[in-house]
Structure formats: structure tokens, C-alpha cells
Amino acid sequence: MPSTSLSSWGRTFQQGRVDPIVAHREAVAAAQVAAAALEDKKGKDLVLLDVSDLLVVTDLFLIASGTSNRHVRTLVDAVEERLGELGRRPLRREGTEFGKWVLLDYGDLIVHVFDPETRDYYDLERLWGDAPRLEPESAAAEA
């Protein structure tokens, strides 16, 4: 993943145009912080999906991969620590004991951290293919 600034996000559709974000600004801000924490700990293949038009229970899915079960747990710990500094605590945590697929539910943001095999198997990006991907505006401008 190329190094990009996470200062602002835009919604990028397959046609390449950038439209305003539907998700709440607080969720996007939390996703920025979580994504930075994942990148700092070498998380792989970060994807942010705006599911706010598709689901009533959350606004965003942040999906990432770790290289091993231990790396997955390290990534999750980094997200929890960084969002905790903002006073945000997960409503639910699932999967931490196995480290194959860990879900952190922050209400408006759900963070999914997978090991590579489990991510390939469940393929959330395909399952939620109708959800627009959010990308840093600087990356969208370069494309």
C-alpha cells in the first residue's frame, strides 16, 4: 500500500469520481485514527467501506490483514489503544482468543482484522461490494 496522508477521506466509486461521504464525520475520524494505528504496526491491505447506506447498525467497516495470529492480535491492540486515547472503547470484541478474525465493534465503526487465509475465505470486500470504498483524498487525486 502506498504511503498516503490520512488527513481527509473521500468516497471513490468505480467510475473514479469522488463524492461526499455519507458516513458520520465522527466515524470517519475514528477510522482515520484506527487506520493510522494499523499502518503503524504494518497492517496489510487496509480497506474502508462506507456501509451507512446498506446497514442501519454501523457506518463503516475497516478491514485489514495481519501476517500471523500474533500480528493480528498486535494490530487489534494498537487500534484499541489509539481509539482509547480518544475515549472510544469497543462495545464488543470477538475472535481475540484465536487471532484469525478479530472484530472490534465501536457502534459506528467496525474493525475487522484477519489472518490472510481467513480474509480470503470470507472475502468481505466482495460480500459488501455495493458499499463504496473510502480512500485518502490524496490517493484518489493521484489515481
C-alpha positions as CSV (number, residue, x, y, z in Angstrom):
1,M,0.0,0.0,0.0
2,P,1.5,3.4,-0.9
3,S,2.2,5.8,1.9
4,T,-0.6,8.4,1.9
5,S,-1.8,11.1,4.2
6,L,-4.9,10.1,6.3
7,S,-5.8,13.7,6.9
8,S,-9.0,13.5,4.9
9,W,-11.1,10.9,3.2
10,G,-13.3,11.0,0.1
11,R,-15.7,8.4,-1.3
12,T,-14.3,6.9,-4.5
13,F,-16.6,5.0,-6.8
14,Q,-15.6,2.6,-9.5
15,Q,-16.1,5.3,-12.1
16,G,-13.3,7.3,-10.4
17,R,-15.3,10.3,-9.3
18,V,-15.2,11.5,-5.7
19,D,-18.5,12.3,-3.9
20,P,-19.3,13.5,-0.4
21,I,-19.2,11.0,2.4
22,V,-22.5,9.6,3.8
23,A,-21.0,8.2,7.0
24,H,-20.9,10.4,10.1
25,R,-17.8,12.5,10.4
26,E,-17.1,11.0,13.9
27,A,-17.0,7.5,12.4
28,V,-14.7,8.7,9.6
29,A,-12.4,10.4,12.2
30,A,-12.2,7.3,14.2
31,A,-11.5,5.2,11.1
32,Q,-8.6,7.6,10.3
33,V,-7.1,7.0,13.7
34,A,-7.7,3.3,13.5
35,A,-6.1,3.1,10.0
36,A,-3.1,5.0,11.2
37,A,-2.7,2.6,14.1
38,L,-2.9,-0.4,11.7
39,E,-0.4,1.2,9.3
40,D,2.0,2.0,12.1
41,K,2.0,-1.7,13.1
42,K,2.4,-2.8,9.4
43,G,-1.2,-3.9,8.8
44,K,-1.7,-5.2,5.3
45,D,-4.4,-4.4,2.6
46,L,-6.4,-1.8,4.5
47,V,-9.9,-1.2,3.1
48,L,-12.5,1.2,4.4
49,L,-16.1,0.6,3.3
50,D,-19.0,3.0,3.8
51,V,-21.9,0.7,4.6
52,S,-24.1,3.5,6.0
53,D,-26.5,3.3,3.1
54,L,-26.7,-0.6,3.4
55,L,-26.8,-1.1,7.1
56,V,-28.6,0.6,10.0
57,V,-26.3,-0.8,12.7
58,T,-23.0,0.8,11.6
59,D,-21.5,3.4,9.2
60,L,-18.0,2.0,8.3
61,F,-16.1,-1.3,8.0
62,L,-12.3,-1.0,8.3
63,I,-10.8,-4.2,7.1
64,A,-7.1,-5.2,7.5
65,S,-4.9,-8.2,7.5
66,G,-2.0,-9.4,9.7
67,T,0.7,-11.8,8.7
68,S,0.1,-14.2,11.6
69,N,-2.2,-14.8,14.6
70,R,0.2,-12.9,16.8
71,H,0.3,-10.0,14.3
72,V,-3.5,-9.9,14.2
73,R,-3.6,-9.5,17.9
74,T,-0.9,-6.8,17.9
75,L,-2.9,-4.9,15.3
76,V,-6.1,-5.1,17.3
77,D,-4.2,-4.0,20.5
78,A,-2.9,-1.0,18.6
79,V,-6.4,0.1,17.3
80,E,-7.8,-0.3,20.8
81,E,-5.0,1.7,22.4
82,R,-5.2,4.5,19.8
83,L,-9.0,4.8,19.9
84,G,-8.9,4.5,23.7
85,E,-6.8,7.7,23.7
86,L,-9.9,9.4,22.1
87,G,-12.2,7.9,24.8
88,R,-13.6,5.3,22.5
89,R,-14.0,1.8,23.7
90,P,-15.3,-1.2,21.7
91,L,-18.9,-2.2,22.5
92,R,-17.9,-5.8,21.6
93,R,-14.7,-7.7,20.8
94,E,-14.8,-11.1,19.2
95,G,-12.2,-13.6,18.0
96,T,-9.3,-12.4,20.0
97,E,-8.6,-15.8,21.5
98,F,-7.8,-17.3,18.1
99,G,-6.5,-14.4,16.2
100,K,-7.8,-15.5,12.8
101,W,-10.6,-12.9,12.6
102,V,-11.0,-10.3,15.2
103,L,-13.9,-7.9,15.2
104,L,-14.0,-4.7,17.2
105,D,-17.4,-3.1,17.3
106,Y,-17.4,0.6,18.0
107,G,-21.0,1.1,17.0
108,D,-20.5,3.5,14.1
109,L,-17.2,1.7,13.1
110,I,-16.5,-2.0,12.9
111,V,-12.9,-3.0,12.6
112,H,-12.2,-6.4,11.1
113,V,-8.6,-7.8,11.3
114,F,-7.9,-11.1,9.6
115,D,-5.2,-13.5,9.0
116,P,-4.7,-13.9,5.2
117,E,-6.4,-17.2,4.8
118,T,-9.5,-16.2,6.7
119,R,-9.8,-12.9,4.9
120,D,-9.6,-14.7,1.6
121,Y,-12.2,-17.2,2.7
122,Y,-14.8,-14.7,3.9
123,D,-14.0,-12.0,1.3
124,L,-15.9,-9.2,3.0
125,E,-14.9,-6.8,0.2
126,R,-16.9,-9.0,-2.3
127,L,-19.7,-9.6,0.1
128,W,-20.1,-5.8,0.7
129,G,-19.2,-5.0,-2.9
130,D,-22.1,-2.5,-3.2
131,A,-20.5,-0.4,-0.4
132,P,-18.4,2.5,-1.7
133,R,-14.7,2.3,-0.7
134,L,-13.3,5.3,1.1
135,E,-9.8,6.3,0.2
136,P,-7.5,9.1,1.3
137,E,-8.3,12.1,-1.0
138,S,-4.6,12.5,-1.8
139,A,-4.5,8.9,-3.2
140,A,-7.8,9.4,-5.1
141,A,-6.3,12.6,-6.6
142,E,-3.2,10.7,-7.8
143,A,-5.3,7.9,-9.5
